[in-house]
């Protein structure tokens, strides 16, 4: 998979580290079992176009917002997270 870094140009995905989507909020200690089950085991698994956070760790070290299709891993674009 190739990612178009806006600072370094197109690079292989092995140069990047993905942070994925943000995790859900952690339940309180006294929360019911169902809340803990959902927190520990249920995650969104979008099929199709999805935006993710990636860091170019072996390049410019910038954080990017990468839009890709999770069905075929096609990268649709990338933009800098900073203004």
N, C-alpha and C positions, 0 to 999 in steps of 0.2 A: 504494500500500500504506500502510495506517495502522498505527501502532505505539502501544499503550497505555502511555505512560510513567507509572510509579507516582507520580512527583513532579509532572509537568506536565499529565497527562491525555493524551488521544489526540492524536497528531500525525502529520503526513505523514512518510514515510520519508526525504524529502530533508533533514530536520533531523538525521539520524543518520548515523554512519559505522560500517560493519560491520567487525569484525575476523575474522569467520569462525571456523573451527575452527583449533586449533593445528597448525602444520606438523609433519611427522615429523622425528625427530632426524637431523642431518646425518651422513653416513658419514665414517669416518676417511679421510685422504688416500690411504692404501694399500689402500682397500677395492676389491673386484672391480668390474668394469664393471657387472654386473647390479645391484649395490647402488646405484651412482650413477644408473643408468637409472631404477630405481624411485623414488629420491629426487626426481629432476628431473621425471619425467613422469607418475607415477601418484599420483592423489589420490582420496580417497573422494568419491563423488558420491551422497549418500544421496537416495533417492526416498521421500518421505513426511515424517513428522514428524521434525524435527531442531532441536536447541538451538544457538544461535549467540550470540556476544558482540557487542553493539552499544553505541556511545557516543552520547549525546544531545549532539552538539557544538554545535548551535544552540539550546540550551535550558539545562537544569540541569547539563550536562556529566557526568552520572552514567553509569556502566557498567551495562548491563542484560543479563540473560539472556533472550533472546527465543526463544520456541518457535514455529516456523512449519512449514507444510507446503511442502516444496520443489517439489511438483508443481503446485500452484495459487497459491502465495505467500500463502495465508491465514495470518494471524497468530493463533495460538491463545492467546497470553498473553505477558506480560513481567513480570519481577521484578527487583528491585535486586540487584546482585552483592554489595553490602555488607550487613552485618547490620542 
